[in-house]
Amino acid sequence: MPTTEIDAEAILEHMVSHTLEVMCFAEAQRLPSQLPIVRPVAARIDFSGSHAGHLQLEIDPAAARALAAAFLGLEPWHPSLESHIQDVTHELARVLSGRLVTSLDPEAPFEMKTASAGSIEPKETIRQAFRLSAGTLSVTLQLS
């Protein structure tokens, strides 16, 4: 059954909020518009299957640090935390992509990979921004 853009928008918002709460004990408040993030920590995951496209996260550096600390169970000032921030951001993007694709079509197989150099021609683009306690997270979903 095809998913409408409104469905995908609502599913994405729910998945982001729920995933951040479960993985990082973080509350996310949806913002009405997307704000620019200076020097974001970013991750992009491409996926294919019945729904193909990519999901990109961009996170304020302070918020990415707080999310990584919570995910790893470390204090935000822990000396080894800096080396894990990008990995945690990629893991969040992978989990969000997997949960999103299976929510759009639970029966269909899919494949995920770290972003490739190629680009897709999106049929729809959904952008959402969220306020976290330590900054902003934005997510872009492109479906082709």
C-alpha positions in Angstrom: 0.0 0.0 0.0 1.6 3.3 -1.0 2.5 5.7 1.8 1.4 9.4 1.3 3.7 12.2 2.1 1.5 13.1 5.1 1.9 9.5 6.4 5.7 9.6 5.9 5.9 13.0 7.6 4.0 11.7 10.7 6.0 8.4 10.8 9.3 10.3 10.5 8.4 12.6 13.4 7.3 9.7 15.6 10.4 7.7 14.7 12.8 10.5 15.5 11.2 11.3 18.9 10.9 7.7 19.9 14.4 6.6 18.8 16.0 9.6 20.6 14.1 8.8 23.7 14.9 5.1 23.7 18.5 5.2 22.5 19.7 8.4 24.2 17.1 9.3 26.8 16.5 12.6 25.0 13.3 14.5 24.5 12.8 16.0 21.1 10.4 18.9 20.5 9.5 19.4 16.8 10.3 22.9 15.5 8.0 24.6 13.0 10.9 25.3 10.6 14.4 24.1 10.0 17.1 26.2 11.4 20.7 26.3 9.9 23.2 24.4 12.0 26.8 25.8 12.1 29.3 23.0 11.5 26.9 20.1 12.1 27.8 16.5 12.9 26.2 14.8 10.0 25.4 11.2 8.8 23.6 10.0 5.7 22.3 6.5 5.0 21.1 5.4 1.6 18.4 2.7 1.4 16.8 0.6 -1.3 13.9 -1.8 -1.6 10.2 -1.0 -2.0 11.1 2.5 -0.8 14.5 3.9 -2.0 16.1 7.1 -0.9 18.3 8.4 1.9 18.0 9.9 5.3 20.4 12.6 6.5 20.9 13.8 10.1 22.6 17.1 11.0 23.1 17.7 14.7 24.5 20.7 16.6 27.9 19.7 17.9 26.9 20.2 21.5 23.7 18.2 21.0 25.7 15.4 19.2 28.0 15.3 22.2 25.2 15.0 24.6 23.4 12.3 22.6 26.7 10.3 22.3 27.3 10.6 26.0 23.8 9.4 26.9 24.0 6.5 24.3 27.3 5.3 25.6 26.6 5.9 29.3 29.5 8.4 29.6 29.8 11.8 31.2 29.7 14.6 28.7 33.2 15.6 29.7 34.7 12.1 29.4 38.0 12.3 27.4 37.2 9.5 25.0 33.7 10.8 24.1 35.0 13.0 21.2 36.2 10.0 19.2 32.7 8.3 19.4 30.4 11.2 18.4 30.5 10.5 14.6 30.0 6.8 15.2 26.9 7.4 17.4 25.5 9.9 14.9 25.9 7.2 12.1 24.2 4.6 14.4 21.3 6.9 15.0 20.9 7.5 11.3 21.0 3.7 10.6 18.4 2.9 13.3 16.1 5.7 12.1 16.5 4.6 8.5 15.7 1.0 9.3 12.8 1.8 11.5 11.4 4.2 9.0 11.6 1.9 6.0 10.1 -1.0 7.9 7.3 1.3 9.1 6.6 2.4 5.5 6.4 -1.2 4.2 6.7 -3.8 7.0 6.7 -6.8 4.6 9.3 -5.6 2.1 13.0 -6.4 2.3 15.4 -3.5 2.1 19.1 -2.7 2.1 21.0 0.1 3.8 24.5 1.5 3.2 26.5 4.5 4.1 26.0 7.3 1.6 27.4 6.8 -1.9 28.7 9.4 -4.3 25.6 9.0 -6.6 22.5 11.0 -6.2 18.8 10.0 -6.4 16.0 11.9 -8.1 13.6 12.3 -5.2 9.9 12.2 -5.6 9.4 13.7 -2.2 11.6 15.4 0.3 10.7 15.8 4.0 12.6 18.0 6.3 12.1 18.2 10.0 13.9 20.0 12.9 13.8 19.2 16.6 14.9 21.0 19.7 16.9 18.9 22.1 18.2 20.0 25.5 21.7 20.8 24.1 20.8 22.1 20.6 19.1 21.2 17.4 18.8 18.1 15.3 17.5 18.2 11.7 16.6 15.2 9.6 16.0 15.2 5.8 14.3 12.2 4.2 14.3 11.8 0.4 12.2 9.1 -1.2 12.4 8.2 -4.8 
